[in-house]
Amino acid sequence: MLEALIDRFGDGPVLMMAGALVGVIFGLAAQHSRFCLRAATVEVSGGRLGPRLSIWLVAFTSAVFAVQCAILAGVLDVTEARQLARTGSLSGAAVGGLMFGAGMILARGCASRLLILSATGNLRAILTGLVLTLVAQASLRGVLAPARETLAGLWLVDGGAARSLLAQTGLSSGTAAWAAGGALVAAIALSRHRRMQASRIIAAICVGGSVALGWLLTYVIAQTSFDVVTISSITFTGPSTDTLMGLVNSPNLPMGFGVGLVPGVFVGAAVMALVTREAKIERFGPDTPMERYLIGAVLMGFGSMLAGGCAVGAGMSGGSVFATTAWLAVFCMWLGAMATHRLMQTEHAPKTA
């Protein structure tokens, strides 16, 4: 069936349809589960193992478990994925991760969360997401590209085994799958302990599952196609810039997985918000200063391109295949977010005589 679709429509449209399918699932699930790395880091920085942390852990461990099980079963091979095969940057992962973490606290959401909120009518998220996308494009090919390349070049790591955390530690996909499965059970138990609704826990599992589905679909298409197709999964800054630049610079969008993913996520989140009657217009106000959001957008736009992905692209898609740079990036995102949140809490604390 897939071969027939490719013969009839071509690689690009089929990849776009796959991206749209994965995007709709992710959008529906992320909106309902309230999946958000920023919210999880805020809870931890406050010394709480709360519901937002439990949801993030369920989604993350679901992604790792599903991807590693697929690799173990022989239906997925990610050795040619960008996160593993190409030269990576440890300095970029560290510095970019710290910047992205700080930015998502200031903007009250990472790249994926801003897209989800935009679909629910949040005007703050729409503006912040546009600025993030423009800065990301400037960091990739524009005026900020030299700075990104300089920072990324400080500490490089070769592709292949050198960039695989499993290869470096001598662990197998089977061991990783068992460990992720155990962590998933623990995360679900924590969610139930925090009185999370069963539907939100299932939605969080679907968030992680959509990451695995993205890897599987692009891999199957790559195996079926006669042309070279890049194996990938969910990420937002790169596809967002491609979509925006395609709309601005060309009457025809370049077909691909990422171009289908972004509108798919938007549609999925919008449908869920309308069904649950959670859609509403939200604007900037005294408690939501625009300048803070814009600074956060700049930090995330540059940081994501330096780190090799956003909180989902590096943190979950890259983390699920155990790319060393991805795990370092998401660790630094946590550090940057927690440090920024605590700094902001200190600044807003009441002064005593």
C-alpha positions in Angstrom: 0.0 0.0 0.0 2.8 2.4 0.9 4.7 1.6 -2.2 1.5 2.3 -4.3 1.1 5.7 -2.5 4.7 6.7 -3.2 4.3 5.6 -6.9 1.2 7.7 -7.3 2.0 10.8 -5.3 5.8 10.8 -4.8 7.9 10.8 -1.6 7.2 14.4 -0.6 3.4 14.2 -0.4 3.5 10.9 1.4 6.0 12.2 3.9 3.8 15.2 4.4 0.8 13.0 5.0 2.8 11.0 7.5 3.9 14.2 9.2 0.3 15.4 9.3 -0.9 12.2 10.9 1.8 12.2 13.5 1.1 15.9 14.1 -2.6 15.5 14.7 -2.0 12.7 17.2 0.6 14.7 19.0 -1.5 17.8 19.0 -4.6 16.0 20.4 -2.6 14.2 23.1 -0.4 17.1 24.1 -3.3 19.5 24.5 -5.3 17.0 26.6 -2.4 15.8 28.8 -1.0 19.3 29.3 2.4 17.9 28.3 4.9 20.7 29.0 8.6 20.6 30.0 8.5 24.1 31.4 5.8 23.2 33.8 7.7 20.1 34.9 10.9 22.1 35.6 8.9 24.6 37.6 7.5 21.9 39.8 11.0 20.4 40.4 12.6 23.7 41.1 9.9 24.2 43.8 10.8 20.9 45.4 7.7 19.1 44.2 7.1 15.9 42.3 3.8 17.1 40.9 1.4 16.2 38.2 3.1 18.1 35.4 6.4 16.3 36.1 4.6 13.0 36.1 3.0 13.7 32.7 6.3 14.6 31.2 8.0 11.5 32.6 5.2 9.3 31.2 5.5 10.9 27.8 9.4 10.7 27.8 9.6 7.1 29.0 6.8 6.1 26.6 8.9 7.5 23.7 12.1 5.7 24.8 10.3 2.4 25.5 8.4 2.3 22.2 11.4 3.3 20.1 13.8 0.9 21.7 11.2 -1.9 21.5 10.8 -1.2 17.7 14.6 -1.4 17.3 14.8 -4.6 19.3 12.0 -6.1 17.2 13.9 -5.3 14.0 11.3 -3.0 12.5 13.3 0.2 13.0 16.9 1.2 12.4 18.0 4.7 13.4 21.7 4.4 12.7 21.3 6.8 9.7 19.3 9.3 11.7 20.8 12.8 11.8 21.0 12.7 15.6 23.4 9.7 15.4 25.0 9.5 12.0 26.3 13.1 11.6 28.9 15.0 13.5 27.4 16.6 16.7 28.3 19.3 19.0 28.6 18.8 22.8 29.3 22.5 23.3 26.2 23.4 21.3 24.1 20.9 23.2 25.3 22.4 26.6 25.1 26.1 25.7 22.1 25.8 23.5 20.3 23.7 26.1 20.9 26.2 28.8 19.7 29.1 26.6 16.6 27.1 25.6 15.8 26.3 29.2 16.0 29.9 30.3 14.0 31.0 27.3 11.1 28.7 27.9 10.7 29.9 31.4 10.6 33.5 30.2 8.1 32.7 27.4 6.1 30.3 29.6 6.4 27.4 27.1 8.8 25.6 24.8 8.4 25.6 21.0 5.9 22.7 21.0 3.9 24.2 23.9 3.7 27.6 22.1 2.3 25.9 19.0 -0.3 24.0 21.1 -1.3 27.2 22.9 -1.5 29.1 19.6 -4.1 26.6 18.4 -6.2 27.4 21.5 -6.4 31.1 20.8 -3.4 32.3 22.8 -2.2 35.4 21.0 0.9 35.7 23.3 2.0 32.2 22.0 1.4 33.1 18.4 3.6 36.2 18.5 6.3 34.5 20.6 6.3 31.5 18.3 6.7 33.7 15.2 9.7 35.5 16.8 11.2 32.2 17.9 10.9 30.9 14.3 12.5 34.0 12.8 15.4 33.9 15.2 15.8 30.2 14.5 16.0 30.9 10.8 18.5 33.7 11.4 20.6 31.2 13.5 20.5 28.5 10.8 21.2 30.5 7.6 21.2 34.2 8.5 23.0 36.8 10.5 23.3 34.7 13.6 24.7 31.6 11.8 28.4 32.6 12.4 27.9 32.9 16.1 26.1 29.5 16.2 28.8 27.8 14.2 31.5 29.3 16.4 29.9 28.0 19.6 29.0 24.6 18.1 32.6 24.2 16.9 34.1 24.4 20.4 33.5 20.7 21.2 32.5 18.4 18.4 31.8 14.7 18.5 32.0 12.3 15.6 28.8 10.6 14.3 28.3 6.9 14.7 29.2 5.0 17.8 30.8 8.1 19.3 27.5 9.9 19.4 25.5 6.9 20.7 25.0 6.8 24.5 24.2 3.1 24.3 27.4 2.3 22.3 29.5 4.4 24.7 28.1 2.7 27.8 28.0 -0.8 26.3 24.3 -1.2 26.8 21.9 -2.8 24.3 18.4 -1.8 23.0 17.0 -4.7 25.1 18.4 -3.2 28.3 17.3 0.2 27.4 13.8 -1.0 26.6 13.5 -2.9 30.0 14.8 0.2 31.9 12.4 2.5 30.0 9.5 0.1 30.6 10.3 0.1 34.4 10.6 3.9 34.4 7.3 4.1 32.5 5.5 2.0 35.1 6.9 4.2 37.9 5.9 7.4 36.1 2.3 6.1 35.7 2.3 5.2 39.4 3.4 8.7 40.2 0.7 10.2 38.0 -2.0 8.1 39.7 -0.6 9.1 43.1 -0.9 12.7 42.0 -4.6 12.0 41.1 -4.1 12.6 37.4 -7.1 11.5 35.3 -6.7 8.3 33.4 -7.4 10.0 30.1 -4.6 12.5 30.7 -2.1 9.6 31.4 -3.2 7.8 28.3 -2.8 11.0 26.3 0.7 11.4 27.7 1.5 7.9 26.5 0.2 8.9 23.1 2.6 11.8 23.1 5.5 9.5 23.5 4.0 7.0 21.1 3.7 9.7 18.4 7.5 10.2 18.6 8.0 6.5 18.0 5.4 6.6 15.1 7.3 9.4 13.5 10.5 7.4 13.5 8.7 4.3 12.2 6.8 6.0 9.4 9.9 7.9 8.0 12.0 4.7 8.3 9.4 2.6 6.4 9.1 5.3 3.7 12.9 5.5 3.4 13.1 1.8 3.0 10.3 1.8 0.3 11.4 4.8 -1.7 14.1 4.7 -4.4 15.3 8.2 -3.4 17.2 9.1 -0.3 14.7 9.9 2.5 15.9 11.3 5.8 14.8 9.3 8.9 13.3 11.7 11.5 10.6 12.2 14.0 8.9 15.1 15.8 10.8 18.4 16.2 9.5 21.9 15.9 12.0 24.7 15.3 13.4 23.3 12.0 10.0 22.4 10.5 8.5 25.7 11.7 11.2 27.7 9.9 10.8 25.6 6.7 7.1 26.1 6.8 7.3 29.8 7.4 10.0 30.4 4.8 8.1 28.3 2.3 5.0 30.4 2.8 7.0 33.7 2.5 9.4 32.8 -0.3 7.5 30.4 -2.5 4.0 29.9 -3.8 4.5 26.2 -3.3 5.5 24.6 0.0 8.4 22.1 -0.2 6.7 18.8 0.6 8.2 16.8 3.6 7.5 15.3 7.0 8.1 18.5 8.9 5.8 20.6 6.7 3.0 18.2 7.4 3.8 18.0 11.1 3.4 21.6 12.1 -0.1 22.2 10.7 -1.1 18.7 11.9 -0.2 19.6 15.5 -2.1 22.9 15.2 -5.2 21.2 13.9 -5.0 18.4 16.5 -4.6 20.8 19.4 -7.4 23.1 18.1 -9.8 20.2 17.7 -9.1 19.1 21.3 -9.5 22.6 22.7 -12.8 23.1 20.9 -14.2 19.7 22.0 -13.2 20.3 25.6 -14.3 24.0 25.4 -10.9 25.2 26.4 -10.3 27.5 23.5 -10.2 31.2 24.4 -8.4 34.4 23.3 -5.6 35.3 25.6 -3.6 38.6 25.2 -0.6 40.2 26.9 -1.4 41.9 30.2 0.3 43.5 33.2 1.2 40.1 34.6 2.4 38.9 31.2 4.9 41.5 29.9 5.7 41.3 26.2 9.4 42.0 26.6 9.9 38.9 28.7 8.2 36.7 26.1 10.3 38.2 23.3 13.6 37.7 25.2 12.5 34.1 25.8 11.7 33.6 22.1 15.1 34.9 21.1 16.9 32.6 23.6 14.8 29.6 22.4 15.2 30.3 18.7 19.0 30.5 18.9 19.3 27.9 21.6 17.3 25.3 19.7 19.4 25.6 16.6 22.6 25.5 18.6 21.5 22.5 20.7 20.3 20.5 17.6 16.6 20.7 18.5 13.9 21.9 20.9 12.6 20.2 24.0 10.8 17.6 21.9 13.2 17.4 19.0 16.3 17.0 21.1 14.7 16.0 24.4 12.3 13.3 23.2 13.1 12.3 19.5 16.8 12.5 20.1 16.6 11.2 23.6 14.5 8.1 22.5 17.4 7.0 20.2 20.0 7.7 22.9 21.9 10.4 21.0 24.5 11.7 23.5 24.1 15.3 22.4 20.3 15.0 22.9 20.6 13.7 26.4 23.1 16.5 27.2 20.8 19.1 25.6 17.7 18.1 27.6 19.7 17.9 30.8 21.0 21.5 30.2 17.4 22.6 29.4 16.4 21.4 32.8 19.3 23.2 34.5 18.7 26.4 32.6 15.0 26.4 33.3 15.3 25.6 37.0 18.0 28.2 37.5 16.0 30.9 35.6 12.8 30.1 37.5 14.6 30.3 40.9 16.2 33.6 39.9 12.8 35.0 38.9 11.3 33.8 42.2 14.1 35.6 44.1 13.6 38.8 42.2 9.8 38.8 42.9 10.2 37.8 46.6 9.0 40.5 49.0 11.8 42.6 50.4 12.2 42.6 54.2 13.7 45.5 56.2 
